[in-house]
Amino acid sequence: MTQRDKAIYLDLDPKTLRNWRKNKPNLYKIIMLGFAFEEAVKKSKENYEELERLKKEMEQ
């Protein structure tokens, strides 16, 4: 997800997000950690589903 995509997702102007990066680094960091967490959960779910699929294949 690009910075622009993140801003749109948050219903912000992309300039606002850039300004937060400069002027409110802690707020920006928290927001980016939230996006990273969401991505990590998504990847974990995909990995789990792939492992389940492989397990079923091996059982057949």
C-alpha positions in Angstrom: 0.0 0.0 0.0 1.5 3.4 -1.0 1.5 6.4 1.2 -1.3 7.8 -1.0 -3.4 4.7 -0.5 -2.9 4.9 3.2 -4.0 8.5 3.3 -7.1 7.7 1.3 -7.8 4.7 3.6 -7.6 7.1 6.5 -9.8 9.6 4.7 -6.9 12.2 4.8 -5.2 14.3 2.2 -1.9 12.8 1.4 -0.3 16.1 2.3 -1.6 15.7 5.9 0.1 12.3 6.2 3.4 13.8 4.9 3.0 16.7 7.4 2.5 14.3 10.3 5.6 12.5 9.2 7.6 15.7 9.6 5.8 17.5 12.4 4.2 14.7 14.4 6.6 11.7 14.1 5.2 9.7 17.0 1.6 9.9 15.5 3.0 9.0 12.1 4.9 6.0 13.6 1.8 4.7 15.4 -0.2 4.9 12.2 2.5 3.1 10.2 2.8 0.4 12.9 -0.9 -0.1 12.6 -0.6 -0.7 8.9 2.4 -3.0 9.4 0.4 -5.0 12.1 -2.5 -5.4 9.7 -0.2 -6.6 6.9 1.5 -9.1 9.3 -1.9 -10.5 10.4 -2.9 -10.9 6.7 0.3 -12.7 5.8 0.0 -14.9 8.9 -3.5 -15.9 7.8 -2.4 -16.6 4.3 0.5 -18.8 5.6 -1.8 -20.7 7.9 -4.2 -21.4 5.1 -1.4 -22.6 2.9 -0.2 -24.9 5.6 -3.7 -26.3 6.1 -3.9 -26.9 2.3 -0.5 -28.7 2.4 -1.6 -30.8 5.4 -4.8 -31.9 3.6 -2.7 -32.9 0.5 -0.3 -34.9 2.6 -3.2 -36.8 4.3 -4.7 -37.9 1.0 
